[in-house]
Amino acid sequence: MNNKVSIIGAGMTGATTAHWLAEREVADLVLVDIIEGMPQGKALDLQESLPVVGKDVQVIGSNSFEATAGSDIIVITAGLPRKPGMSRDDLLSANAEIVSNSTRQSLKYSPEAIFIVLTNPLDTMAYLTMKVGGLPPERVIGQAGILDSARMRAFVAMELGVSVENINCYVLGGHGDDMVPLVRHSNVAGVPLNEMLPKDKLDAIVERTRKGGGEIVSLLKTGSAFYAPGAAVAQMVESILKDKNLIVPAAAYMQGEYGLKDIFFGVPVQLGRDGAVKIIEYKLNEEELAALNNSAEAVKQTIAALSSLVEF
Ligand SMILES: NC(=O)c1ccc[n+]([C@@H]2O[C@H](COP(=O)([O-])OP(=O)(O)OC[C@H]3O[C@@H](n4cnc5c(N)ncnc54)[C@H](O)[C@@H]3O)[C@@H](O)[C@H]2O)c1
């Protein structure tokens, strides 16, 4: 197995990402955390599960970034999760330092790696990774859109009682409560969503999708979602390592696409061996563009707040 993926932060999302990735058997895995013994213990437990499921990958846990040397992909999940009542932006200052440090340390040992960022506030942490690392935009991608779209797909499937595989949904924008579920571009086996569901049901699904992360946070009481975010990262990693060029909603660096510049933002992105190889631009109507711009304003404000905390 030649591919190597290192996951920084072996907490709920980090460990679950490793689990989903081991199931895909696409790379050897390294889990890094500051808590002594924890990444080693989780890695060993995961390694010991693999004879049962018949997957041959190596899983290593470490408290040192040295173990990540030569990684093809670095996944950053290190940082604090939300508590009930907190917004993702409330995590900004604590996580900015952790993400900056994780980026610098990872690059020391894997100068060519592609970075997938999960830590919140997501769009701003992806921006920080690119700036602090001095990385070309295609080598940094934030995970949010696959998760948000999967939530919407799950809600539609529950409502209609059809397979999740038949449901295509696209949620764009920043990873906050202003995200933009694109109803017009979503469909069930090719039939537009608004022909499958009455408006009140559709509106309720859009609203539940926007608040999907908060719904989990308030149920769990401590910590935030981890199964779905980890599954989303694993899909991104596989597309990159296999050069599949899968188009998924994810946070990418905007250079004029959708009229936006110098922010990370959720858009359809083609993921290949070089990272975010292409951004797909939908033809949006006025209402959709206004919603995207509203979401972009929220991301711009968080990036502005970051600029007062960190020097790039
Ligand atoms: N983008 C998304 O879709 C999405 C989804 C879920 C969670 N998140 C975010 O991901 C982050 C992690 O969430 P979680 O549920 O895994 O939290 P968690 O508390 O379970 O795990 C975070 C881990 O990071 C470790 N850590 C802290 N500083 C570190 C450092 N400098 N180096 C290495 N490890 C370090 C902690 O010890 C902890 O084990 C949070 O910011 C959360 O908001 C994002």
The ligand as an SDF file (V2000), in Angstrom:
LIG
                    3D

 44 48  0  0  0  0  0  0  0  0999 V2000
  -16.5340   20.6220    8.5330 N   0  0  0  0  0  0  0  0  0  0  0  0
  -17.3990   19.7900    9.0580 C   0  0  0  0  0  0  0  0  0  0  0  0
  -18.2850   19.3060    8.3700 O   0  0  0  0  0  0  0  0  0  0  0  0
  -17.2770   19.3720   10.4940 C   0  0  0  0  0  0  0  0  0  0  0  0
  -18.0820   18.3500   11.0190 C   0  0  0  0  0  0  0  0  0  0  0  0
  -17.9140   17.9660   12.3560 C   0  0  0  0  0  0  0  0  0  0  0  0
  -16.9470   18.6070   13.1310 C   0  0  0  0  0  0  0  0  0  0  0  0
  -16.2070   19.6000   12.6050 N   0  0  0  0  0  0  0  0  0  0  0  0
  -15.1810   20.3020   13.3700 C   0  0  0  0  0  0  0  0  0  0  0  0
  -14.0420   19.4500   13.4580 O   0  0  0  0  0  0  0  0  0  0  0  0
  -13.3180   19.7570   14.6580 C   0  0  0  0  0  0  0  0  0  0  0  0
  -13.0810   18.4680   15.4490 C   0  0  0  0  0  0  0  0  0  0  0  0
  -14.3160   17.9350   15.9040 O   0  0  0  0  0  0  0  0  0  0  0  0
  -14.3200   16.5830   16.7490 P   0  0  0  0  0  0  0  0  0  0  0  0
  -15.7410   16.2490   16.9700 O   0  0  0  0  0  0  0  0  0  0  0  0
  -13.4090   15.5890   16.1490 O   0  0  0  0  0  0  0  0  0  0  0  0
  -13.6710   17.1210   18.1250 O   0  0  0  0  0  0  0  0  0  0  0  0
  -12.9250   16.2570   19.2370 P   0  0  0  0  0  0  0  0  0  0  0  0
  -12.7810   17.1350   20.4310 O   0  0  0  0  0  0  0  0  0  0  0  0
  -13.5670   14.9240   19.3910 O   0  0  0  0  0  0  0  0  0  0  0  0
  -11.4760   16.0080   18.6000 O   0  0  0  0  0  0  0  0  0  0  0  0
  -10.5620   17.0310   18.3520 C   0  0  0  0  0  0  0  0  0  0  0  0
   -9.1980   16.4810   18.6930 C   0  0  0  0  0  0  0  0  0  0  0  0
   -8.1930   17.4390   18.3300 O   0  0  0  0  0  0  0  0  0  0  0  0
   -7.1280   17.2550   19.2430 C   0  0  0  0  0  0  0  0  0  0  0  0
   -6.2120   18.3830   19.1790 N   0  0  0  0  0  0  0  0  0  0  0  0
   -6.3380   19.6030   19.7350 C   0  0  0  0  0  0  0  0  0  0  0  0
   -5.2450   20.3570   19.4490 N   0  0  0  0  0  0  0  0  0  0  0  0
   -4.4230   19.5880   18.6910 C   0  0  0  0  0  0  0  0  0  0  0  0
   -3.1510   19.7980   18.0830 C   0  0  0  0  0  0  0  0  0  0  0  0
   -2.5250   20.9740   18.2050 N   0  0  0  0  0  0  0  0  0  0  0  0
   -2.6180   18.7880   17.3780 N   0  0  0  0  0  0  0  0  0  0  0  0
   -3.2470   17.5980   17.2530 C   0  0  0  0  0  0  0  0  0  0  0  0
   -4.4540   17.3410   17.8070 N   0  0  0  0  0  0  0  0  0  0  0  0
   -5.0250   18.3230   18.5120 C   0  0  0  0  0  0  0  0  0  0  0  0
   -7.8280   17.0770   20.5760 C   0  0  0  0  0  0  0  0  0  0  0  0
   -6.9600   16.4960   21.5540 O   0  0  0  0  0  0  0  0  0  0  0  0
   -8.9980   16.1980   20.1910 C   0  0  0  0  0  0  0  0  0  0  0  0
   -8.7110   14.8170   20.3970 O   0  0  0  0  0  0  0  0  0  0  0  0
  -14.1750   20.8140   15.3800 C   0  0  0  0  0  0  0  0  0  0  0  0
  -13.6810   22.0950   15.1010 O   0  0  0  0  0  0  0  0  0  0  0  0
  -15.5440   20.6250   14.7930 C   0  0  0  0  0  0  0  0  0  0  0  0
  -16.3320   21.7960   14.8780 O   0  0  0  0  0  0  0  0  0  0  0  0
  -16.3670   19.9870   11.3070 C   0  0  0  0  0  0  0  0  0  0  0  0
  1  2  1  0
  2  3  2  0
  2  4  1  0
  4  5  1  0
  4 44  2  0
  5  6  2  0
  6  7  1  0
  7  8  2  0
  8  9  1  0
  8 44  1  0
  9 10  1  0
  9 42  1  0
 10 11  1  0
 11 12  1  0
 11 40  1  0
 12 13  1  0
 13 14  1  0
 14 15  2  0
 14 16  1  0
 14 17  1  0
 17 18  1  0
 18 19  2  0
 18 20  1  0
 18 21  1  0
 21 22  1  0
 22 23  1  0
 23 24  1  0
 23 38  1  0
 24 25  1  0
 25 26  1  0
 25 36  1  0
 26 27  1  0
 26 35  1  0
 27 28  2  0
 28 29  1  0
 29 30  1  0
 29 35  2  0
 30 31  1  0
 30 32  2  0
 32 33  1  0
 33 34  2  0
 34 35  1  0
 36 37  1  0
 36 38  1  0
 38 39  1  0
 40 41  1  0
 40 42  1  0
 42 43  1  0
M  CHG  2   8   1  16  -1
M  END
$$$$
